[in-house]
């Protein structure tokens, strides 16, 4: 091959390589843009679905006196709902989450009172909300709020946070920009001259805070809320020409606010007899035996479930029930607890309560004496 032919071949190869590189660079940019857009849309849809699921649960299974909505402002929304349970057989919570911590499946106690997340002054709860003596309401405190995102360099970036009771906050949506309207706006049921209509809460009325004593006007407004409008812009986390944005607007109704819990099942269940507990070596279980509540076999005949608690005899509090079983097998119930912890020899105590269709509970009754459970071999 002559020198001229070699030079011509090199020139042609250079042109082909340049064209191939240009093609591959373009494909790479297109791929990155597609991945970035997909991440943006996933972020958008996840936030919308999560907020809709939670906000539709506002006020679900709260007990008498417990506020459905705790705090409502342009950046913060806090409410009570029986959103999750870790108790098998619990028919009242919206979702069964076996690994949910006990501290996140019932009402927050007064001993754990906190400042409502996302603001500086409002504190909650004002006291313990008890479903029965010694038993907290099953409706937990859930708070969503928008805060500046300290993990990015953009000064206008926000993050959406979620917190249950006094647990550690978790970030649920990043790369948020503020829209031309507030993050949270609220719709309320307006009663004017016997005409009912839905109207938007004026920003000057916010914040609305649960207060049993002082501000009756705002308390009435809080109780009349029927929906929340959530508005923000999601980005792909980039800036300049590479930035992509999508607006998100969600209108989430509060169906439980418009359907107050009516006491149609009569009085709370009558007190039960104490259960008996024994260690069953054959089944390697604690057997809990108890008689049906008087309102199942007679009286109002409205018993739906039985809740069962377990605690180490050295503990002083019960926490949440570890099991809920449906009624319908009177006159005597036998439950085999094969999951009692057995890391070491220990004494365990048990208590039982009946639940009617309101739902109200009978006072929990404890077995007369703890049962000895040997360590697993």
N, C-alpha and C positions, 0 to 999 in steps of 0.2 A: 504494500500500500504506500502510495506517495505521500509526501508531507501535505500537499494540498487536499488530498482525499481525507487525510486524518483530521485536518482543520475543519473541513466541511462536516465530517461526522460529529466532531465535538460540538460545533455550533448547533447542529440539529438536536443532539442529545440535550444540550443546555436548554433549548426551547421547549422540548418535551418535558424535561424536569421542572422547568419554571411553571408550565401549564399544570402539571400534576400537583406541584406544591400549592399553587393558587387554589386548585380544586379542593385539596385536602384541608387547607386552612379555612376555606369557605364552609366545608362540611363540618369542621370542628366548631366553628362559631355558631352554625345553625343548631348543632347538637347541644351546645352549652345554653343557647337561648331557649331551646325547647325544654331542656331539663329545668332551667330557671323558671320558665312559665308554668311548668307542671308543679313545681314546688309552691309557687305562688297560689295556684288554684287549689292545691291540697290544703294549704294553710287557710285559705278563704273558706273552703267548705267545712273543714274541721271546726273552725271557730263558730261558724253559723250553726252547725248541727249541735255542738256542745252547748251553746247558749240557749238554743231553742229547747233542748231536752231539759235543761235545768230550770229555765224560767217558766215553762209550762207546769212545773211541779210546785210553784210557790204556794205555800199554805196547805200542802197535802198532809193530812193526818196530824195537824197541830191540835193540841188539846185546848180546852176552854181556858181563856185568859192568855194563851201564848200568841204573840202577834205573828201573823203571816209574813208581814214585811217589817223589817227592823230599821232600815236606813235607805233613803233614796236621794241621790244627788246626780250631778252631771257626769261624774267620774266613778261613782261608787254605788253599788246596789247590793244590799244585804237582806237575806230573808230566811225564814224557817221552812223546812220541808222534810218529810220522811222519805228522803231520796234513796238512801241505801241501807241495807241491813246485812249483817254477817251471820244471822240466825237462820239455820235451815227451817223451812216450813213457815216462816213469817209471811203472811199474806197481805200485809198492809203497806210495806215499803214498796217503792217503785222498782228498784233493782236489788237483786241478790248478789252481793259481792263478798265471797267467802273470806278473802284476805284483807278486807277492810278493818282497820284498827278499831277497837271498842270505843276509843275516844271520838270516833267520827260517825257513829251510827245512832247516836241519841243526843238529846239536848245538852248544851253546854251548861255546866253547873255555875252557881254563883261564886263558888270558891275559885273557879277558873275565869272569872270575869275579865274581859279584854276591852281595849279600845277598838271600836269597829275599824277593820283594816282600811287603809286608803285615806283616812282623815285623822284629825288630831284630838277631838274632844268627846264624841259620843261613846259611851261605855255600855256594854251589854254582857250578861243579862242583869236585870234589877233584882232577881231572886231566882230560886229554883222552880222550874215548871214541872210538877209531878203528875204523872198519869195515875199513880196510886202511891200510898205511903211508902217511902223509900225507893221509888222507881221513877226515873226521869222520863219525860216525854220522849217518844221515839223520833220526834222531828228535830233534826240538827240545824245548826246555823251555817249558812253557805253565803260567802261573799265573793263577788267579782268586782274588780276595779282596774282602771287603767292608770299606769304610772310611767314616767320617763324611763326608757330602756338604757341602763348604765352599761350594757354589754356591747353597745355599738358606738361609733364615733359621730353619728349624726345627732345633732342637738334636738331634732324634731321627731325622733323615733320614740314610740311608746311600746309597752308590753302589756298584755292582758293577763292578770293574775287571778288565781282562785284559791280560796282558803275555806276549810271546813272547821268550825268551832275554833279552837286555839292551836290547830296544827300548823305545820310549816307551810308557808305559801308556795304554790307551784305556778310557774309560767306556762300558759296554755297557748298563747299566740304571740309571736314576735313580729318585727318589721311592720309596725302599725303607724300610720300617719293620721293626724286629726283631719276630719272632714270640715266642711263649712258650718256644720251644725254640731251640737254637743254629742259626746259619746252616748249618753243615756238621755232619752226623753220619755215622758210618761203620759199615758192616756188614763183618764178617770171618768167615772160615771157621774154625770152632772144631772142633778135633780132641780129643775127650775120650773116653778108654777105647775107642778104635777106632770111636767114633761121630762122624760129621761132621754139623755143624749150622751155621746162620747165626745170629750173635749181634751185638748192638750193642757197639761199642767204648766202654768206660767213659770218661767225660770226664776222669777222673784219669790216664788213660794218655796223654792228649794234651799237647803235640804229639808226633807221630811224625815223626822226621827221619831221612833216609838218612844212615847213619854206618857206614863199613866196619870200624870198629875197636871202639868203646866199648860201646854199649848193645845187646847181642844180643837181649834180650827185646823191646825196641821194634822192632828190625829184623825179627824174626820176625813181629811183629804187622803191620808195614808190608807185608811180602810176602804176608800172608794176607788183606789187604783185598779185598773182592769187590764193593762198591757204596758209593755216597755218597748220603745223603739231604740234599736242599737245601730249606730252609724259610725263607720270608720273606713279608712283606705288601707289596703294591704299592698306591700311592695315586695319585690324579689330580693331586697337587701342590697341592691346595687345603686350606683349614682350615675349621673350624667346620661349619655345616650343609651347606656345599657339598662337603665332603670325601667321597670315595668310596674304598673299600678293597676289595681282593680278596686272599685268602691264596693262596700258591703253595707246593706241596710236590711235589718231584720225586725219584723213586728211580731213579738211573742206575747200571746194572751195569757191571762191568769185565770184559767177556768175554775180553780178552787176558791178564788175570791168571790165568785158570783154564786157559789153553791155552799153556803155555810153548813157546818156540821150540825145537823139537827139531832136532838136527843130522842130518837124515835123508838129506841129499844128499852125505854123505861129506866129503872134505877141501875146503878152499877151492880155487878154480880155479888152475891152474898159471900161471906167468908168461907173458905174451904177448911177441911180438916187437915192436920199436918200430914205430910207424906212419910212413908217409911223407906229407909234406904239400907241395903245390905250388899256385901261383896259376894259376887257369884264366881267362884273359882272355875266352874265348868266353862262359862262363857267369857271369863276374864273381863267382867263388867261390873259396874255398880247398877243394881236394879232399884229403880225408883217406882214405888207403888203408891197410888193415891186414889181416893174416891172422887167420883164426879161431883162437880159443884152443884149445889141445890137448885140453881137456876137452869141446869141442863135437864135434870130428871123431873123437875117440877117448877113451880113459880113461874117466871117469865119465859122460860124455855128459849133463851136467846144466846146461849154460850156457843162461840165459834171456835175458839182455840184455847190451849193451855200453854203458858210460857213457863220454862224451867230454867232456873239459875244454878250455877255451880261455882264454888270458890274454895280455895284452900282455907282450912279452918283457922290459919294464922292471919288471914286477911280480915279487914273490917268492912269492906264495901263489896257489893255484888257485881256492879258493872251491868252489861247487857245480858239478856238471856242467851244461853248457848243453844237452845232448841225451842221450837214452837211446833206443837202437834195439833192437828185438827180434832175437834170434838166429834162425838158420834159413836163412841164405843163404851157407854156406861154399862154397869155401875162402877167398874174398877179399871184403872189404867195401869199398865206396867211398861216402863221404859227401860231399855238396857243401854246404859252409857258405856260403850266400848272404847271411847276416845278420851277417857279421863287420863290426865298426865301421869306417867309412872316412871319418871326419871329417878325417883327415890321414894322410900317409904314416907307416906303422908296421910293425914286425915283430911277428908273433904266434906263440905257442907252443901246441902241442896235446899232449894225453895221452889214453890209452885204457886202460880196464880191463874185464875180463869179470866178470859177476855170475852166480852159480849160483842154484839154487832154495832155498838155505837162508834168506835170501840172504847170501852172502859174496862178497867181491871179490878179484880178483887184484891184486897191486901195480900201481898205475898206471904205465904206461910212456910216457915223453915222446919225441916225435919228435926226431931227432938234432940238428936246427938249426931256428931260427925261420924263418918264411916272410915275405917282404916283401909287404905289401899296399898298393897305391897308393891315394891318396885318391880318393873318388868324383869324377868329372868334373862 
